[in-house]
């Protein structure tokens, strides 16, 4: 599903949740609540069913967690209409079980999207989680344990902050892991953030507002978080969450800020608890300065490492002479574009005519100039969404998604004209040409990466046989 349809889906979910907040507590509102929740759970399982098998398991767990939360709500509503008080912990057992299951799903996603690269994300995530756990212990768990209620009434509310901390750790592993951060990532992080905000609201808002008239109405917001998870599963780029990709870990400035705040959590809470004593304030200031110096030095070291990694990653995927992408990038793009395409695709295989003569007559410096100039001309002939690759020697490939056959022919003719323009070298004009093979496929034509490239290559050789400055369309001639 494309981004536009995702926003339509989320807009519908937000409208439904708004209606639920307004009608909360009424019979009509309760019916609407169950109908909406059932619809979302059904949508979650349908999205799971449409997910390819290698990536399905984490989404299954996410759908299970939503189903468990719905079951807890059904139990509570049944007892409400029976005018009976449900046993302590019966509905909570389903609600609380959903948290670790969703946390496991998030951890699975983090491991799949950054295999072997999670150590830094885990350490930073645990640092922030420990700080959050300390705050939860002081402001949420301890007040619940000291409430004076029976054991069940005391323990069950205290378990929710514990579950929230586990869920926070899991989503931090994803948020801090290296890799792309497209819409599916943002949707998943937003959903978990909303869950945590709702749970904190349940604990904090009763100090300021009436529970039944205000606080209880935030409950339906959970379903908006569910809708965001479903949207992430339905999104066309959902593999960002479950598949590894080419990446270089980058230290975002906010990450350093959050780590600094985490280091200061313990002394700050101690200061709040003991009061603003002069010695305690001095200790907090000294700790803040030391933390700032350490994190600054840490950031400088990491930035130097990032630059080195980025340079190595670039060199591994680009031709050193022309700066174009290399065969590894082409292979990855073919594997990504062809299975997911919803429109036509064209591949142009370009081989230079007369390049050997230039090398033999004028030397390799002239040959390098020809290759660099041709690379610039090919890059200038394509759209921003197309990919130009140097395979090696004097062979180039142009991968053009959403380009129909007629557009591929126009592009080939432009390439022939551009490449044939003289290239000045040492006061002389170097004349070269090109032969172009085209493999163009419609939206309904099954394609495989090896077949597409081989077909374009064979068409290029057919163009070579027919003479210089020609293009051939997979079995036909210009």
C-alpha positions in Angstrom: 0.0 0.0 0.0 1.3 3.4 -1.0 1.9 6.4 1.4 -1.3 8.1 0.2 -3.5 5.2 1.0 -1.8 4.8 4.4 -2.7 8.4 5.3 -6.3 7.7 4.2 -6.4 4.6 6.5 -4.9 6.5 9.4 -7.3 9.4 8.8 -10.3 7.0 9.0 -8.9 5.5 12.2 -8.3 8.9 13.8 -11.9 9.9 13.0 -13.2 6.7 14.5 -11.1 7.2 17.7 -12.4 10.8 18.0 -16.0 9.5 17.9 -15.1 6.9 20.5 -13.7 9.6 22.8 -16.8 11.7 22.5 -19.3 8.8 23.0 -17.3 7.1 25.7 -19.4 5.5 28.4 -22.7 5.3 26.5 -24.3 2.1 25.1 -23.9 3.4 21.6 -20.3 4.2 22.3 -19.6 0.8 23.7 -21.0 -0.9 20.7 -19.0 1.4 18.4 -15.9 0.7 20.5 -16.2 -3.1 20.0 -17.0 -2.8 16.3 -14.0 -0.5 15.7 -11.7 -2.7 17.7 -12.9 -5.9 15.9 -12.4 -4.1 12.6 -8.9 -3.1 13.4 -8.0 -6.6 14.6 -9.4 -8.1 11.5 -7.4 -5.6 9.4 -4.3 -6.6 11.4 -4.7 -10.3 10.6 -5.5 -9.6 6.9 -2.3 -7.5 6.7 -0.4 -10.4 8.3 -1.8 -12.8 5.8 -0.6 -10.6 2.9 2.9 -10.4 4.3 5.5 -12.7 2.7 6.5 -15.7 4.9 10.1 -14.7 5.8 8.9 -11.4 7.3 5.6 -12.6 8.7 6.4 -13.7 12.3 7.0 -10.3 14.0 3.7 -9.0 12.4 1.9 -12.1 13.7 3.0 -11.3 17.3 1.9 -7.7 16.8 -1.5 -8.9 15.7 -1.7 -11.3 18.7 -1.0 -8.4 21.1 -3.8 -6.4 19.7 -6.2 -9.4 19.9 -5.2 -9.9 23.6 -6.0 -6.3 24.4 -9.4 -6.6 22.6 -10.1 -9.7 24.7 -9.4 -7.9 27.9 -11.8 -5.1 26.8 -14.5 -7.6 26.0 -14.2 -9.2 29.4 -14.5 -5.8 31.1 -17.5 -4.9 29.1 -19.3 -8.2 29.7 -18.9 -7.8 33.5 -20.0 -4.2 33.2 -23.3 -5.2 31.5 -23.8 -8.0 34.0 -23.5 -5.4 36.7 -20.8 -7.4 38.3 -17.2 -6.5 39.3 -14.7 -8.6 37.3 -12.2 -10.6 39.4 -9.0 -8.6 40.0 -6.5 -9.3 37.3 -8.8 -11.2 34.9 -8.9 -8.6 32.1 -5.5 -7.3 33.2 -4.0 -10.7 32.4 -4.9 -10.3 28.7 -3.8 -6.6 28.7 -0.5 -7.2 30.4 0.3 -10.3 28.2 0.1 -8.2 25.1 3.0 -5.9 26.2 5.8 -8.5 26.2 4.5 -10.2 23.0 4.6 -6.8 21.2 8.1 -6.2 22.8 9.3 -9.5 21.4 8.0 -8.6 17.9 9.9 -5.3 18.1 13.1 -7.0 19.1 12.7 -9.5 16.3 12.3 -6.6 13.8 15.4 -4.8 15.2 17.5 -8.0 14.9 16.3 -8.6 11.3 16.8 -5.0 10.1 20.3 -4.7 11.6 21.9 -8.1 11.9 25.2 -8.0 13.7 24.9 -4.2 14.2 22.7 -3.9 17.2 25.3 -3.7 20.0 25.4 0.1 20.1 21.6 0.4 19.8 21.2 -2.2 22.6 23.7 -0.4 24.9 22.2 3.0 24.3 18.6 1.7 24.5 19.4 0.0 27.9 20.9 3.2 29.2 17.8 5.1 28.4 15.6 2.3 29.7 17.4 2.2 33.1 16.8 5.9 33.5 13.1 5.5 32.6 12.8 2.5 34.9 14.2 4.6 37.8 11.7 7.3 37.1 8.9 4.8 36.9 9.9 3.2 40.1 10.0 6.5 42.1 6.8 8.1 40.6 4.6 5.2 39.5 5.5 1.8 41.0 6.4 2.9 44.6 3.2 4.9 45.0 1.2 1.9 43.9 3.0 -0.5 46.3 2.4 1.9 49.2 -1.3 2.5 48.4 -2.4 0.2 51.2 -4.8 -1.9 49.1 -4.8 -5.7 49.0 -2.0 -7.6 47.3 -3.8 -8.1 43.9 -5.0 -4.5 43.8 -1.4 -3.3 44.6 0.6 -5.6 42.4 -1.5 -5.4 39.2 -1.3 -1.6 38.7 2.4 -1.7 39.4 2.9 -4.2 36.6 1.9 -1.7 34.0 4.9 0.6 34.4 7.1 -2.6 34.3 5.5 -3.6 31.0 5.9 -0.1 29.7 9.6 -0.1 30.5 10.0 -3.4 28.6 8.1 -2.0 25.6 10.2 1.1 25.7 13.4 -0.9 25.6 12.2 -2.9 22.6 11.2 0.2 20.6 14.5 1.9 21.4 16.3 -1.0 19.9 14.5 -0.2 16.6 14.8 3.6 16.9 18.5 3.5 17.6 19.4 0.7 15.2 21.3 1.7 12.0 19.3 1.7 8.8 16.6 3.5 6.8 14.0 5.4 8.8 11.0 5.7 6.4 7.4 5.9 7.2 7.0 2.3 8.6 9.7 3.0 11.2 8.1 6.2 12.2 4.7 4.6 12.4 5.9 1.8 14.7 7.8 4.2 17.0 4.8 6.5 17.0 2.4 3.7 18.0 4.5 2.6 20.9 5.0 6.2 22.0 1.2 6.6 22.0 0.8 3.4 24.1 3.3 4.7 26.7 1.7 8.1 26.8 -1.8 6.6 27.4 -0.4 4.4 30.2 1.4 7.3 31.8 -1.8 9.4 31.5 -3.8 6.7 33.4 -1.3 7.1 36.3 -0.8 10.8 36.3 -4.0 12.5 35.1 -6.2 11.2 38.1 -4.2 13.7 40.2 -5.7 16.6 38.2 -8.9 15.3 36.6 -11.9 13.2 37.4 -11.3 9.6 36.3 -14.7 8.7 34.7 -15.3 12.0 33.0 -11.8 12.7 31.7 -9.1 10.1 32.3 -11.0 7.1 31.1 -11.7 8.7 27.7 -8.0 8.4 26.7 -8.4 4.6 26.5 -9.6 4.6 22.8 -6.4 6.3 21.8 -4.8 2.8 22.1 -6.7 1.9 18.9 -5.0 4.7 17.0 -1.7 3.1 18.0 -3.0 -0.2 16.7 -4.0 1.4 13.4 -0.4 2.8 13.1 1.1 -0.7 13.5 -1.4 -2.1 10.9 -0.4 0.8 8.6 3.3 -0.1 9.0 2.5 -3.7 8.1 0.5 -2.7 5.0 3.1 -0.1 3.8 5.0 -0.9 0.6 8.3 -0.3 2.4 7.5 -2.5 5.4 10.7 -4.5 4.8 12.6 -1.6 6.4 11.5 -3.2 9.7 12.3 -6.8 8.9 15.1 -6.9 6.3 18.7 -5.9 6.3 20.0 -3.2 3.9 23.1 -1.3 3.1 23.7 1.1 6.0 26.2 3.2 7.9 25.4 3.9 11.5 25.1 7.6 12.1 25.1 9.2 15.6 22.2 11.6 15.6 22.6 14.7 17.9 19.4 13.9 19.7 20.9 10.5 20.7 23.7 12.2 22.5 21.2 14.5 24.2 19.0 11.6 25.4 22.1 9.8 26.7 23.1 12.9 28.7 19.7 13.2 30.2 19.7 9.5 31.1 23.0 9.9 32.9 21.6 12.8 34.9 18.3 11.0 35.8 19.6 9.4 39.0 21.2 12.5 40.6 18.2 14.6 39.5 15.8 12.3 41.2 17.9 12.2 44.3 17.9 16.0 44.4 14.1 16.1 44.0 13.8 13.6 46.8 16.2 15.2 49.3 15.4 18.9 48.5 17.5 21.7 47.0 20.5 21.5 49.4 23.6 23.4 48.3 25.8 20.3 48.3 23.3 18.3 46.3 23.0 21.1 43.7 26.8 21.4 43.4 27.1 17.6 42.8 24.4 17.8 40.2 26.1 20.7 38.4 29.5 18.9 38.5 27.9 15.7 37.2 26.2 17.6 34.3 29.5 19.2 33.3 31.4 15.9 33.4 28.7 14.3 31.4 28.8 17.0 28.8 32.6 16.7 28.4 32.5 12.9 28.2 29.7 13.0 25.6 31.5 15.7 23.6 34.6 13.6 23.4 32.5 10.5 22.6 30.8 12.4 19.8 34.0 13.5 18.2 35.4 10.0 18.2 32.2 8.5 16.7 32.1 11.2 14.0 35.6 10.3 12.9 34.6 6.6 12.7 31.5 7.4 10.8 33.4 9.3 8.2 35.7 6.4 7.7 32.8 3.9 7.5 31.0 6.1 5.0 34.0 6.4 2.8 34.5 2.6 2.8 30.8 2.0 2.1 30.9 4.5 -0.8 33.9 2.9 -2.3 32.4 -0.6 -2.0 29.3 0.5 -4.1 30.7 3.0 -6.5 33.1 3.1 -9.5 36.2 5.0 -8.4 36.8 6.6 -11.8 33.3 7.8 -12.8 31.6 7.9 -9.4 28.7 5.9 -10.8 27.1 3.0 -8.9 28.7 -0.4 -9.5 27.3 -3.9 -10.2 26.6 -4.6 -6.5 24.2 -1.6 -6.4 22.5 -2.7 -9.7 22.0 -6.2 -8.3 20.4 -4.8 -5.1 18.2 -2.4 -7.1 17.0 -5.1 -9.5 16.1 -7.4 -6.6 14.2 -4.5 -4.9 12.5 -2.9 -7.9 11.4 -5.9 -10.0 9.3 -7.9 -7.4 7.5 -4.8 -6.0 6.9 -2.9 -9.3 3.4 -1.9 -10.2 4.3 -0.3 -13.6 6.6 -0.8 -16.5 10.4 -1.0 -16.2 13.2 -0.6 -18.8 16.9 -1.5 -18.8 19.3 0.0 -21.3 22.7 -1.8 -21.8 25.2 0.7 -23.2 28.5 -0.3 -24.8 30.9 2.3 -26.3 32.0 2.1 -30.0 35.5 3.0 -30.8 36.7 3.1 -27.2 39.6 0.6 -27.8 40.9 2.7 -30.6 41.0 5.8 -28.3 42.9 3.9 -25.7 45.4 2.4 -28.2 45.9 5.8 -30.0 45.9 8.3 -27.2 46.6 6.3 -24.1 44.7 5.5 -20.9 44.4 9.1 -19.7 42.3 9.8 -22.8 40.3 6.6 -22.1 39.6 7.7 -18.6 38.4 11.1 -19.8 36.1 9.4 -22.2 34.6 7.2 -19.5 34.1 10.1 -17.1 32.5 12.2 -19.7 30.2 9.5 -20.9 29.2 8.8 -17.3 28.3 12.5 -16.9 26.3 12.5 -20.1 24.4 9.4 -19.2 23.6 10.7 -15.7 22.3 13.9 -17.3 20.0 12.0 -19.6 18.0 10.2 -17.0 15.5 11.1 -14.3 16.2 11.4 -10.6 14.5 8.0 -10.0 16.7 6.2 -12.6 20.0 4.5 -11.9 23.1 4.7 -14.0 25.7 2.0 -13.4 29.2 1.3 -14.8 29.6 -2.5 -15.0 33.3 -2.3 -16.0 35.4 -1.4 -19.0 33.2 0.6 -21.4 29.9 -1.0 -20.4 27.1 0.9 -18.7 23.6 0.0 -17.6 20.6 2.3 -17.1 17.8 1.0 -14.9 14.6 3.0 -15.4 11.5 2.1 -13.3 8.1 3.3 -14.5 9.5 3.9 -18.0 7.3 2.4 -20.8 8.8 1.1 -24.1 8.2 4.3 -26.0 10.0 6.3 -23.3 12.9 3.8 -23.3 13.3 4.3 -27.1 13.4 8.1 -26.7 16.0 7.7 -24.0 18.1 5.4 -26.1 18.1 7.8 -29.0 19.1 10.6 -26.7 21.9 8.5 -25.3 23.2 7.8 -28.8 23.2 11.5 -29.6 24.8 12.6 -26.4 27.6 10.0 -26.4 28.4 10.8 -30.1 29.3 14.4 -29.2 33.1 15.0 -29.6 35.3 15.0 -26.5 38.2 17.4 -26.4 41.6 15.9 -25.4 45.0 17.6 -25.9 43.6 19.8 -28.6 42.0 16.9 -30.5 38.4 15.7 -30.8 37.8 12.1 -29.7 35.0 10.6 -31.6 33.2 7.6 -30.1 29.7 6.2 -30.4 27.5 3.7 -28.5 25.4 0.6 -29.1 22.3 0.3 -26.9 20.3 -2.8 -26.1 16.9 -2.3 -24.5 14.8 -4.6 -22.4 11.4 -3.1 -21.7 8.6 -4.8 -19.8 5.0 -3.9 -19.1 3.4 -3.8 -15.7 2.0 -7.3 -16.0 5.1 -9.0 -17.5 7.0 -11.3 -15.0 10.6 -10.4 -14.7 13.7 -11.7 -13.0 16.9 -9.6 -12.4 19.2 -12.0 -14.3 16.7 -12.3 -17.2 16.4 -8.5 -17.6 20.1 -7.9 -17.7 20.8 -10.8 -20.0 18.1 -9.7 -22.4 19.4 -6.2 -22.6 22.9 -7.5 -23.0 21.9 -9.7 -26.0 20.0 -6.8 -27.6 23.2 -4.7 -27.2 25.2 -7.3 -29.1 22.6 -7.4 -31.8 23.0 -3.6 -32.1 26.8 -4.1 -32.4 26.3 -6.5 -35.3 24.2 -3.9 -37.2 26.8 -1.2 -36.9 27.7 1.8 -34.7 25.2 4.2 -33.2 22.2 1.9 -33.1 19.7 0.6 -30.5 17.9 -2.7 -30.5 14.7 -3.4 -28.6 15.0 -7.1 -27.4 14.7 -8.9 -30.7 13.8 -6.0 -32.9 16.1 -3.5 -34.6 16.0 0.3 -34.9 
